[in-house]
């Protein structure tokens, strides 16, 4: 038997062709098909055009109203209405909207739908976030998902794999976000095209599941087809908390073929900030320190986690947000929102002057709930800083981790967290 | 339902590397459903004059990593709505490439053609022939996967899926009728 990468193994376990290898075409039956209020309505129209009467596997379908939810306007409301009606008509139990859901990629894990070796096909490019869980998530457009809804499977080219060896122990304010920003800086925004990023090595144990999500989320910003972390004791324990049956992590065979190998020593990393308009333009925060910002945004499909909110609260405790700045914090799911409330995190942020949003993709994709005007600058824990991403084409977005975002809210300028004066010296 | 696409002849509209789908269709318009409404905002941030210049049957030329970013199929719908009928690139982002093929908009990967073609050039793209022609020059594009050819020959993925469903046995054909 020819040795296989993690990616080849997971794809093979779901492929009609049996054992497949990089470069071959596989017909894959995914465990989960996920759509949202932006990709779903188009997919449902196309699904009807296929002539299929029903869904191939309704219990595998997850529908999440998160982009324009809570409904931004009548057009947005219509999209969510379409999603709701489809769920009802096709008896899709996994339908989520504000108050009972959250942002799809964070929510999917909470629902206990991602285990070691799972394959998620989602009509959203950040479906690769599932890679954090020793699973494969792949993003597609609406029509691909429509076909998958009808026949339960979809073709894909099996990607080559790039091994990313993580070593060392990260410093105080270095997070998963900094790992992926550093990786994209090195490979470029299409450096991982046609490949799966496979994260392994002793440094993996230094990253919590939330931090692994932050890494996996932006694999697509390096051009990767998908990504996957090695599983370990931490991911196994996490599966248990999600009520999943124990399943051994999927590991690469010795001698499996890798296109490239990259080492990242976590102990050498600084908190990174990616300057607009490219996620590949990361620099150590120190080099961009002093850049004024108008808005600070903490949230998105992998950086509105409890870990991020705790970091923000730790910075904001006993401090206030600079008068020149507004800060918007978006807990990624209802469950995270409630836990943050119970832990007192939301109150610390609100007392400091932050606006707390319900879970939504919101302004991360330039939809609503924090859009930038011409000439404005934001620092945000999101995944894209393309021109006009959060609003006006003449606004700009810097990408950073939650520590840096919160510290920048305090001063009104991009600020390394360690540069803040101790909160105890501040007037309460 | 769409038909198989072969020859496309039109003027070239040229763009650079890493043109992302936010640039092709900004996020705030994603809830719009009418193709014409989406087309009205096509590439508005990157090239505000584009919609005035583009004509039915025109060819979009892009550099590396064309269509990177969001999976929004609305980007392809918008390009089709304004008249683009073929795309020639140095390389295309995976999801954008699939979306375009699925909607019957051929994407040919050919770095030499993408480098040579200039804005306003009249050019011809042959999908089945896998080549691009302009001013006596001919470039051969990278061959398409068999499944991609099958989708394009049907005119798109939905037509292809109809074909698969109708060829299947009734048992696994129209799936389960319990919906």
Interface residues (C-beta under 8 A of the other chain):
Chain A: X25 X37 X38 X39 X41 X42 X46 X49 X50 X51 X52 X53 X54 X55 X56 X58 X67 X68 X72 X73 X75 X76 X78 X79 X89 X90 X91 X123 X124 X125 X139 X140 X141 X142 X143 X144 X146 X147 X150 X151 X152 X155 X157 X189 X190 X193 X194 X220 X223 X225 X278 X365 X366 X367 X368 X371 X384 X386 X387 X388 X389 X391 X393
Chain B: X1 X18 X20 X22 X23 X26 X27 X28 X30 X31 X32 X33 X45 X46 X64 X65 X68 X69 X70 X71 X72 X73 X74 X76 X77 X91 X93 X94 X95 X98 X99 X102 X103 X145 X146 X147 X156 X157 X158 X160 X161 X162 X164 X165 X166 X174 X175 X176 X177 X178 X179
